[in-house]
């Protein structure tokens, strides 16, 4: 109970849950253990730490399945899918989220059903399946209208789907709707999921985008902060502030490496490539672009369509400067790196 009362403050809640787990294990109470594991996986999500999410969700899922606790089993599978999404394993996350939606009953388990739709929509938008992501968001909003109370997250997902489709105006409208439906205790989570700063950037409102990105960086942790820093780097670069853009992109890489959360890091590398090209380091930029492309492909991820024109222009500019052969060589060098290797390469380059 103490953990749940403070669960939007993970550092405060975590010790309560840790102690509860020890007590439930000592008492051989599998039911209590399953409950705490669901809550602990939720905390790991707020922390943006996929290792915590996956560990707690796997333990809870297995205990729930063994003892026939359907609700905890579904809840842990959802959080397991979220943990996989953070790591960049979109194929596995997609399978988990599909299972949660298929196995849950909208009337018997409305909360898990709505969350499953939201989680699956996040995976779909990252995969570039904009229409399917939009359908998932609309279904989540329909489920939420029955008293579940996830309108903020449903509209945030609609915004992500719109960005995936390249519709900046629709993305901005959906993010604004998400913020109107926010629930104060989980504002940080709403900020983390809603791509408001990206929508504002795509609409050309750089001042508002920077303000939103600043607030999101301040309120989030782990994977969520890494993604928010990448967005702020994009905004800073658009404002002509290459120093801030580079600093934020490197910080995003560091956080992603620390928690091994790689979803979205392709965009981080592309931010660094923008900065490198702007200061005349074209071969380095080509190498970073190759590394980014490999990360996108490894994750099964697609950049939002709103970024495609800028990306194509950067690639063309770097290729024209280097020449086809030198560009292809540098690109291949970056593409041959593992995600961890690419991070290490970028960090050495910074030094």
Sine and cosine of phi, psi and omega as CSV:
sin_phi,cos_phi,sin_psi,cos_psi,sin_omega,cos_omega
0.00,0.00,-0.67,0.74,0.03,-1.00
-0.90,0.44,-0.65,0.76,0.02,-1.00
-0.88,0.47,-0.68,0.73,0.00,-1.00
-0.93,0.38,-0.57,0.82,0.01,-1.00
-0.92,0.40,-0.41,0.91,-0.07,-1.00
-0.89,-0.46,0.32,0.95,-0.19,-0.98
-0.94,0.35,-0.27,0.96,0.10,-0.99
-1.00,0.06,0.10,1.00,0.16,-0.99
-0.83,-0.56,0.99,0.14,-0.18,-0.98
-0.80,0.60,-0.63,0.77,-0.03,-1.00
-0.90,0.43,-0.48,0.87,0.03,-1.00
-0.99,0.15,-0.66,0.75,-0.10,-1.00
-0.96,0.28,-0.58,0.81,-0.14,-0.99
-0.82,0.57,-0.70,0.72,0.02,-1.00
-0.88,0.48,-0.58,0.81,0.05,-1.00
-0.88,0.47,-0.72,0.69,-0.02,-1.00
-0.92,0.39,-0.61,0.79,0.02,-1.00
-0.88,0.47,-0.69,0.72,0.03,-1.00
-0.92,0.40,-0.64,0.76,0.01,-1.00
-0.88,0.47,-0.65,0.76,0.02,-1.00
-0.87,0.50,-0.70,0.71,0.01,-1.00
-0.87,0.49,-0.67,0.74,-0.02,-1.00
-0.93,0.38,-0.67,0.75,0.01,-1.00
-0.92,0.38,-0.59,0.81,0.06,-1.00
-0.90,0.43,-0.70,0.72,0.01,-1.00
-0.88,0.47,-0.56,0.83,-0.01,-1.00
-1.00,0.02,0.02,1.00,-0.04,-1.00
0.82,0.57,0.63,0.78,0.01,-1.00
-0.99,-0.13,1.00,-0.07,-0.01,-1.00
-0.91,0.41,-0.55,0.83,-0.03,-1.00
-0.90,0.44,-0.75,0.66,0.03,-1.00
-0.87,0.49,-0.65,0.76,0.02,-1.00
-0.87,0.50,-0.69,0.72,0.00,-1.00
-0.88,0.48,-0.69,0.73,-0.01,-1.00
-0.87,0.50,-0.73,0.68,-0.05,-1.00
-0.92,0.40,-0.60,0.80,0.00,-1.00
-0.90,0.45,-0.60,0.80,0.08,-1.00
-0.88,0.48,-0.73,0.68,-0.03,-1.00
-0.92,0.39,-0.60,0.80,-0.01,-1.00
-0.93,0.38,-0.61,0.79,0.06,-1.00
-0.91,0.42,-0.61,0.79,0.08,-1.00
-0.87,0.48,-0.68,0.73,0.03,-1.00
-0.88,0.47,-0.67,0.74,0.03,-1.00
-0.87,0.49,-0.56,0.83,0.06,-1.00
-0.91,0.41,-0.70,0.71,0.05,-1.00
-0.87,0.49,-0.60,0.80,0.02,-1.00
-0.96,0.27,-0.24,0.97,-0.05,-1.00
0.91,0.41,0.56,0.83,-0.05,-1.00
-0.89,-0.45,0.99,-0.16,-0.08,-1.00
-0.89,0.45,-0.46,0.89,0.01,-1.00
-0.90,0.45,-0.68,0.74,0.04,-1.00
-0.91,0.42,-0.70,0.72,-0.03,-1.00
-0.88,0.48,-0.79,0.62,-0.08,-1.00
-0.91,0.42,-0.67,0.74,-0.01,-1.00
-0.89,0.45,-0.77,0.64,-0.02,-1.00
-0.90,0.43,-0.70,0.72,-0.05,-1.00
-0.92,0.39,-0.61,0.79,0.01,-1.00
-0.91,0.40,-0.71,0.70,0.01,-1.00
-0.89,0.46,-0.71,0.70,0.01,-1.00
-0.91,0.40,-0.65,0.76,0.01,-1.00
-0.87,0.49,-0.72,0.69,-0.05,-1.00
-0.92,0.40,-0.67,0.74,0.02,-1.00
-0.91,0.41,-0.65,0.76,-0.01,-1.00
-0.91,0.41,-0.65,0.76,-0.01,-1.00
-0.92,0.40,-0.65,0.76,-0.01,-1.00
-0.89,0.46,-0.57,0.82,-0.11,-0.99
-0.96,-0.30,0.15,0.99,0.11,-0.99
0.96,0.27,0.44,0.90,0.04,-1.00
-1.00,0.00,1.00,0.00,-0.12,-0.99
-0.88,0.47,-0.69,0.72,-0.09,-1.00
-0.91,0.42,-0.73,0.69,0.02,-1.00
-0.92,0.40,-0.57,0.82,0.03,-1.00
-0.87,0.49,-0.72,0.70,0.02,-1.00
-0.92,0.40,-0.70,0.72,-0.01,-1.00
-0.88,0.48,-0.68,0.73,0.00,-1.00
-0.93,0.37,-0.56,0.83,0.04,-1.00
-0.92,0.40,-0.61,0.80,0.06,-1.00
-0.88,0.48,-0.76,0.65,-0.04,-1.00
-0.92,0.39,-0.54,0.84,0.09,-1.00
-0.87,0.50,-0.67,0.74,0.06,-1.00
-0.88,0.47,-0.63,0.78,0.04,-1.00
-0.91,0.41,-0.63,0.77,0.04,-1.00
-0.89,0.46,-0.66,0.75,0.04,-1.00
-0.90,0.43,-0.62,0.78,0.06,-1.00
-0.86,0.51,-0.71,0.70,0.00,-1.00
-0.86,0.51,-0.63,0.77,-0.04,-1.00
-0.94,0.33,-0.31,0.95,-0.05,-1.00
0.99,-0.15,0.08,1.00,0.03,-1.00
-1.00,0.05,0.97,0.23,-0.13,-0.99
-0.93,0.35,-0.54,0.84,0.01,-1.00
-0.89,0.45,-0.72,0.70,0.02,-1.00
-0.93,0.37,-0.62,0.78,0.04,-1.00
-0.90,0.44,-0.65,0.76,0.03,-1.00
-0.87,0.49,-0.71,0.70,0.00,-1.00
-0.89,0.46,-0.66,0.76,-0.02,-1.00
-0.92,0.39,-0.70,0.71,-0.02,-1.00
-0.92,0.39,-0.63,0.77,0.07,-1.00
-0.86,0.51,-0.66,0.75,0.00,-1.00
-0.90,0.43,-0.66,0.75,0.00,-1.00
-0.87,0.49,-0.72,0.70,-0.01,-1.00
-0.90,0.43,-0.68,0.73,-0.05,-1.00
-0.94,0.35,-0.60,0.80,-0.09,-1.00
-1.00,0.10,-0.40,0.92,-0.04,-1.00
-1.00,0.09,0.44,-0.90,0.00,-1.00
-0.95,-0.32,0.81,-0.59,-0.07,-1.00
-0.85,0.53,-0.51,0.86,-0.03,-1.00
-1.00,0.01,-0.61,0.79,-0.04,-1.00
-0.99,0.12,-0.61,0.79,-0.02,-1.00
-0.78,-0.63,0.88,0.47,-0.12,-0.99
-0.88,0.47,-0.57,0.82,-0.03,-1.00
-0.92,0.40,-0.76,0.65,-0.02,-1.00
-0.91,0.42,-0.61,0.79,0.01,-1.00
-0.88,0.48,-0.73,0.68,0.00,-1.00
-0.91,0.42,-0.68,0.73,0.02,-1.00
-0.90,0.44,-0.62,0.78,0.03,-1.00
-0.87,0.49,-0.66,0.75,0.04,-1.00
-0.90,0.43,-0.67,0.74,0.00,-1.00
-0.91,0.42,-0.72,0.69,0.02,-1.00
-0.89,0.45,-0.67,0.74,0.01,-1.00
-0.91,0.41,-0.62,0.78,0.05,-1.00
-0.89,0.46,-0.59,0.81,0.05,-1.00
-0.90,0.44,-0.65,0.76,0.04,-1.00
-0.90,0.43,-0.72,0.69,-0.04,-1.00
-0.88,0.48,-0.67,0.74,0.00,-1.00
-0.91,0.41,-0.60,0.80,0.04,-1.00
-0.92,0.38,-0.48,0.88,0.02,-1.00
-0.99,0.13,-0.07,1.00,-0.01,-1.00
1.00,0.08,0.20,0.98,0.01,-1.00
-1.00,-0.04,0.96,0.29,-0.16,-0.99
-0.89,0.46,-0.71,0.71,-0.04,-1.00
-0.90,0.45,-0.70,0.72,0.01,-1.00
-0.91,0.41,-0.61,0.79,0.04,-1.00
-0.90,0.43,-0.64,0.77,0.03,-1.00
-0.90,0.44,-0.66,0.75,0.02,-1.00
-0.89,0.45,-0.66,0.75,0.04,-1.00
-0.89,0.45,-0.65,0.76,0.02,-1.00
-0.90,0.44,-0.69,0.72,0.01,-1.00
-0.90,0.43,-0.63,0.78,0.05,-1.00
-0.92,0.39,-0.61,0.80,0.04,-1.00
-0.91,0.42,-0.65,0.76,0.03,-1.00
-0.91,0.41,-0.60,0.80,0.05,-1.00
-0.90,0.43,-0.70,0.72,0.04,-1.00
-0.90,0.43,-0.62,0.79,-0.01,-1.00
-0.92,0.40,-0.49,0.87,-0.01,-1.00
-0.91,0.42,-0.23,0.97,0.01,-1.00
-1.00,0.00,0.36,0.93,0.10,-1.00
0.98,-0.17,0.09,1.00,-0.02,-1.00
-0.95,0.33,-0.64,0.77,0.10,-0.99
1.00,0.04,0.54,0.84,0.04,-1.00
-0.91,-0.41,0.57,0.82,0.02,-1.00
-0.88,0.47,-0.58,0.81,0.01,-1.00
-0.87,0.49,-0.71,0.71,-0.03,-1.00
-0.96,0.28,-0.55,0.83,0.04,-1.00
-0.90,0.44,-0.70,0.71,0.03,-1.00
-0.93,0.36,-0.56,0.83,0.07,-1.00
-0.88,0.47,-0.64,0.76,0.04,-1.00
-0.91,0.40,-0.62,0.79,0.08,-1.00
-0.86,0.52,-0.63,0.78,0.01,-1.00
-0.91,0.42,-0.67,0.74,0.02,-1.00
-0.89,0.45,-0.64,0.77,0.02,-1.00
-0.90,0.44,-0.64,0.77,0.00,-1.00
-0.91,0.42,-0.66,0.75,0.05,-1.00
-0.90,0.43,-0.62,0.79,0.03,-1.00
-0.89,0.47,-0.56,0.83,0.00,-1.00
-1.00,0.08,-0.18,0.98,0.01,-1.00
1.00,0.00,0.26,0.96,-0.03,-1.00
-0.98,-0.19,1.00,-0.01,-0.08,-1.00
-0.91,0.41,-0.66,0.75,-0.04,-1.00
-0.90,0.44,-0.69,0.73,0.02,-1.00
-0.91,0.41,-0.60,0.80,0.02,-1.00
-0.90,0.44,-0.68,0.74,0.02,-1.00
-0.90,0.43,-0.69,0.72,-0.01,-1.00
-0.89,0.47,-0.66,0.75,-0.01,-1.00
-0.93,0.37,-0.63,0.78,0.04,-1.00
-0.91,0.42,-0.62,0.78,0.05,-1.00
-0.90,0.44,-0.63,0.77,0.05,-1.00
-0.91,0.42,-0.63,0.78,0.04,-1.00
-0.86,0.51,-0.69,0.73,-0.03,-1.00
-0.94,0.34,-0.55,0.84,0.06,-1.00
-0.90,0.43,-0.51,0.86,-0.03,-1.00
-1.00,-0.10,0.21,0.98,-0.07,-1.00
-0.88,0.47,0.48,-0.88,0.08,-1.00
-0.94,-0.35,0.90,-0.44,-0.17,-0.99
-0.71,0.70,-0.72,0.70,-0.05,-1.00
-0.89,0.46,-0.44,0.90,-0.05,-1.00
-0.92,-0.39,0.51,0.86,0.01,-1.00
-0.86,0.50,-0.59,0.81,0.00,-1.00
-0.89,0.45,-0.64,0.77,0.02,-1.00
-0.93,0.38,-0.65,0.76,0.04,-1.00
-0.88,0.48,-0.69,0.73,0.04,-1.00
-0.88,0.47,-0.63,0.77,-0.05,-1.00
-0.91,0.41,-0.58,0.82,-0.07,-1.00
-1.00,0.00,-0.60,0.80,-0.04,-1.00
-0.96,0.27,0.82,-0.58,-0.02,-1.00
-1.00,0.02,0.73,0.68,-0.07,-1.00
-0.85,0.53,-0.73,0.69,-0.04,-1.00
-0.88,0.48,-0.64,0.77,0.02,-1.00
-0.92,0.39,-0.61,0.79,0.04,-1.00
-0.91,0.41,-0.69,0.73,0.02,-1.00
-0.90,0.43,-0.65,0.76,0.05,-1.00
-0.87,0.49,-0.72,0.70,-0.01,-1.00
-0.91,0.42,-0.46,0.89,0.04,-1.00
-1.00,0.09,-0.11,0.99,0.04,-1.00
1.00,0.01,0.11,0.99,0.01,-1.00
-1.00,-0.03,0.98,0.17,-0.14,-0.99
-0.94,0.35,-0.58,0.81,-0.02,-1.00
-0.90,0.43,-0.75,0.67,0.02,-1.00
-0.91,0.41,-0.61,0.79,0.01,-1.00
-0.89,0.46,-0.68,0.73,0.00,-1.00
-0.90,0.43,-0.66,0.75,0.00,-1.00
-0.89,0.46,-0.70,0.71,-0.01,-1.00
-0.91,0.42,-0.68,0.73,0.00,-1.00
-0.89,0.45,-0.66,0.75,0.04,-1.00
-0.85,0.53,-0.73,0.68,-0.03,-1.00
-0.91,0.41,-0.60,0.80,-0.02,-1.00
-0.94,0.35,-0.67,0.74,0.06,-1.00
-0.85,0.52,-0.67,0.75,-0.05,-1.00
-0.93,0.38,-0.47,0.88,-0.13,-0.99
-0.99,-0.15,-0.15,0.99,-0.14,-0.99
-0.92,-0.40,0.19,-0.98,-0.03,-1.00
-0.66,-0.75,0.32,-0.95,0.14,-0.99
0.83,0.56,-0.72,-0.69,-0.03,-1.00
-0.82,0.58,-0.65,0.76,0.00,-1.00
-0.88,0.48,-0.67,0.74,0.00,-1.00
-0.94,0.34,-0.62,0.78,0.04,-1.00
-0.85,0.53,-0.71,0.71,0.03,-1.00
-0.91,0.41,-0.65,0.76,0.00,-1.00
-0.91,0.41,-0.61,0.79,0.05,-1.00
-0.91,0.41,-0.61,0.79,0.04,-1.00
-0.89,0.45,-0.68,0.74,0.04,-1.00
-0.90,0.44,-0.68,0.73,0.01,-1.00
-0.90,0.43,-0.54,0.84,0.07,-1.00
-0.89,0.45,-0.67,0.74,0.04,-1.00
-0.88,0.48,-0.69,0.72,-0.02,-1.00
-0.91,0.41,-0.72,0.69,-0.01,-1.00
-0.87,0.50,-0.66,0.75,0.00,-1.00
-0.90,0.44,-0.65,0.76,0.03,-1.00
-0.90,0.44,-0.48,0.88,0.04,-1.00
-0.99,0.12,-0.05,1.00,-0.02,-1.00
1.00,0.06,0.20,0.98,-0.02,-1.00
-0.98,-0.19,0.98,0.19,-0.04,-1.00
-0.91,0.41,-0.52,0.85,0.00,-1.00
-0.90,0.43,-0.73,0.68,0.03,-1.00
-0.91,0.42,-0.65,0.76,0.00,-1.00
-0.87,0.49,-0.72,0.69,0.00,-1.00
-0.90,0.43,-0.70,0.72,-0.01,-1.00
-0.87,0.50,-0.73,0.69,-0.02,-1.00
-0.91,0.42,-0.65,0.76,-0.01,-1.00
-0.90,0.43,-0.67,0.74,0.04,-1.00
-0.92,0.40,-0.62,0.78,0.06,-1.00
-0.89,0.45,-0.63,0.78,0.04,-1.00
-0.89,0.46,-0.68,0.74,0.04,-1.00
-0.88,0.47,-0.69,0.72,-0.04,-1.00
-0.88,0.47,-0.71,0.70,0.00,-1.00
-0.91,0.41,-0.71,0.71,0.02,-1.00
-0.85,0.53,-0.66,0.75,0.03,-1.00
-0.92,0.39,-0.64,0.77,-0.04,-1.00
-0.88,0.48,-0.66,0.75,-0.05,-1.00
-0.98,-0.22,0.06,1.00,0.00,-1.00
0.81,0.58,0.74,0.67,0.04,-1.00
-0.91,-0.41,0.96,-0.27,-0.21,-0.98
-0.95,-0.32,-0.06,1.00,0.02,-1.00
-0.93,0.37,0.80,-0.60,-0.01,-1.00
1.00,-0.07,-0.14,0.99,-0.06,-1.00
-0.95,0.33,-0.33,0.94,0.09,-1.00
-0.85,0.52,-0.65,0.76,0.05,-1.00
-0.91,0.41,-0.56,0.83,0.03,-1.00
-0.90,0.44,-0.70,0.72,0.04,-1.00
-0.90,0.44,-0.58,0.82,0.02,-1.00
-0.93,0.36,-0.54,0.84,0.11,-0.99
-0.88,0.47,-0.70,0.71,0.01,-1.00
-0.90,0.43,-0.57,0.82,0.05,-1.00
-0.91,0.41,-0.63,0.78,0.08,-1.00
-0.84,0.54,-0.74,0.68,-0.02,-1.00
-0.90,0.43,-0.70,0.72,-0.02,-1.00
-0.88,0.48,-0.70,0.72,0.00,-1.00
-0.91,0.42,-0.59,0.81,-0.04,-1.00
-0.91,0.42,-0.45,0.89,-0.01,-1.00
-0.97,-0.25,0.26,0.97,0.12,-0.99
1.00,0.06,0.16,0.99,0.01,-1.00
-1.00,-0.05,0.94,0.35,-0.18,-0.98
-0.95,0.31,-0.58,0.81,0.03,-1.00
-0.92,0.39,-0.66,0.75,0.07,-1.00
-0.87,0.49,-0.66,0.75,0.02,-1.00
-0.87,0.49,-0.68,0.74,0.01,-1.00
-0.90,0.44,-0.64,0.77,0.04,-1.00
-0.89,0.45,-0.68,0.73,0.05,-1.00
-0.89,0.45,-0.63,0.77,0.03,-1.00
-0.90,0.43,-0.64,0.77,0.06,-1.00
-0.90,0.43,-0.66,0.76,0.04,-1.00
-0.90,0.44,-0.66,0.75,0.02,-1.00
-0.88,0.47,-0.71,0.70,0.00,-1.00
-0.87,0.50,-0.66,0.75,0.01,-1.00
-0.90,0.43,-0.62,0.78,0.02,-1.00
-0.92,0.40,-0.71,0.71,0.06,-1.00
-0.81,0.59,-0.75,0.66,-0.07,-1.00
-0.92,0.39,-0.68,0.74,-0.01,-1.00
-0.88,0.47,-0.64,0.77,-0.02,-1.00
-0.97,0.22,-0.28,0.96,-0.13,-0.99
0.95,0.30,0.57,0.82,-0.17,-0.98
-0.91,-0.42,0.46,-0.89,0.01,-1.00
-0.78,-0.63,0.70,-0.71,0.04,-1.00
-0.91,0.41,0.50,-0.86,0.06,-1.00
-0.86,0.52,0.63,-0.78,-0.04,-1.00
-0.86,0.51,-0.49,0.87,-0.01,-1.00
-0.88,0.47,-0.32,0.95,0.01,-1.00
-0.99,-0.12,-0.10,1.00,-0.19,-0.98
-0.92,0.39,-0.67,0.75,-0.03,-1.00
-0.88,0.48,-0.71,0.70,0.02,-1.00
-0.89,0.45,-0.64,0.77,0.02,-1.00
-0.90,0.43,-0.73,0.69,-0.01,-1.00
-0.87,0.49,-0.63,0.77,0.01,-1.00
-0.91,0.41,-0.65,0.76,0.02,-1.00
-0.90,0.44,-0.73,0.68,0.00,-1.00
-0.86,0.51,-0.72,0.70,-0.02,-1.00
-0.89,0.46,-0.66,0.75,-0.01,-1.00
-0.91,0.42,-0.71,0.70,-0.01,-1.00
-0.91,0.41,-0.67,0.74,0.02,-1.00
-0.89,0.46,-0.69,0.72,0.00,-1.00
-0.88,0.47,-0.61,0.79,-0.02,-1.00
-0.94,0.33,-0.69,0.72,-0.08,-1.00
-0.99,0.13,-0.51,0.86,-0.19,-0.98
1.00,-0.06,0.44,-0.90,-0.13,-0.99
-0.86,0.51,-0.72,0.70,-0.09,-1.00
-0.92,0.39,-0.74,0.67,-0.01,-1.00
-0.91,0.42,-0.61,0.79,0.03,-1.00
-0.90,0.44,-0.73,0.68,-0.02,-1.00
-0.88,0.47,-0.62,0.78,0.01,-1.00
-0.91,0.42,-0.73,0.69,-0.01,-1.00
-0.92,0.40,-0.66,0.75,0.04,-1.00
-0.85,0.52,-0.74,0.67,-0.02,-1.00
-0.88,0.47,-0.59,0.81,0.03,-1.00
-0.88,0.48,-0.70,0.71,0.03,-1.00
-0.94,0.35,-0.64,0.77,-0.05,-1.00
-0.92,0.40,-0.41,0.91,-0.01,-1.00
-0.97,0.23,-0.22,0.98,-0.03,-1.00
-0.98,0.19,0.60,-0.80,0.20,-0.98
-0.93,0.36,0.18,-0.98,0.04,-1.00
-0.87,0.50,-0.70,0.71,0.02,-1.00
-0.91,0.42,-0.64,0.77,0.02,-1.00
-0.91,0.41,-0.62,0.79,0.02,-1.00
-0.91,0.40,-0.64,0.77,0.05,-1.00
-0.88,0.47,-0.71,0.70,0.00,-1.00
-0.89,0.46,-0.66,0.75,0.02,-1.00
-0.87,0.49,-0.73,0.68,-0.02,-1.00
-0.89,0.46,-0.65,0.76,-0.01,-1.00
-0.93,0.36,-0.59,0.81,0.08,-1.00
-0.90,0.43,-0.62,0.78,0.00,-1.00
-0.90,0.44,-0.59,0.81,0.01,-1.00
-0.90,0.43,-0.68,0.74,0.01,-1.00
-0.89,0.45,0.00,0.00,0.00,0.00
